[in-house]
Amino acid sequence: MANPGGTGAAAFVPAGAALPDLATAIAGCRGCDLADLDGTRAVFGEGPAGARLALVGEQPGDVEDRRGRPFVGPAGKLLDRGLVEAGIERDQVWVTNAVKHFRFRSDGPGSRRIHVTPDARHVTACRPWLAAELNRIRPAVVVILGATAGQSLVGPSFRVTRMRGRLLDGPPGSGARLVATLHPSAILRTPPDARDEAYAGFVRDLAVAASVLI
Ligand code: SF4
C-alpha cells in the first residue's frame, strides 16, 4: 500500500507493549515514506531490557539493513572498540537508532546503496519507536551519537560540537542523563591525519557516559 509522506509511527506502536512485542510490531510500520524503499526493513534496537546505558545513532546502514541488527557494520565495529576503551560492556547496553529504516540512493558504482541522511520529517515520524524503547528500558544515561539522534532527543537546537562530552538533562520525568558525541561513521570519514584525535575525543565522551554508571 502506498504511503505518501506518512503520518508518523504513533498509530503503529502498540500501547504498553513489551520490547519483544515492539520489535515484532515495527515490521508493520508505515509511518513514513521510508517504509516504501524496496528491500529494506525496520531495524529495532537490541540489548538487555534492563540496560542502564542506551546508545542512539542515526539510522541503520547497508549492513544493518541486510542483517536486521543495529551497529553491526564498520561503524559498529568502531563503536565496539570505543566502548571497550571507555570501560563499557557492549552486551550491557541498548543500541538503537533515531530512524529505523535505511534511507539510501542506489546510483553508486555497481548499484551500491549509498547512505542518505534522513530528513527532519523522518526523525519526527519515527520518534514514537525510540520513545517506546527508552520508556521500557529506563536507562540512566543515553548517549547521542551524532546530529540526527540529537535532533530526535533534544530538538532542532542540538549541535554536537557545542554539546558533546558533558552530562545534559534528559527529557523531564525520564530520570536519564544525556551525553552527546560524534557518530562513529563520522570518525571513519575523518581524514587519516585527524582520525586518531577524533577517535580519542569519542572515547573521552563515552567515558563521561560511563561515569554515570559507577
Ligand atoms: S522509518 Fe520509522 S516511522 Fe518510517 S516507516 Fe520506518 S519504522 Fe516507521
Boltz pocket constraint, residues with backbone or C-beta under 6 A from the ligand:
constraints:
  - pocket:
      binder: B
      contacts: [[A, 8], [A, 9], [A, 26], [A, 29], [A, 30], [A, 31], [A, 32], [A, 33], [A, 34], [A, 35], [A, 42], [A, 99], [A, 100], [A, 101], [A, 122], [A, 125], [A, 126], [A, 129]]
      max_distance: 6.0
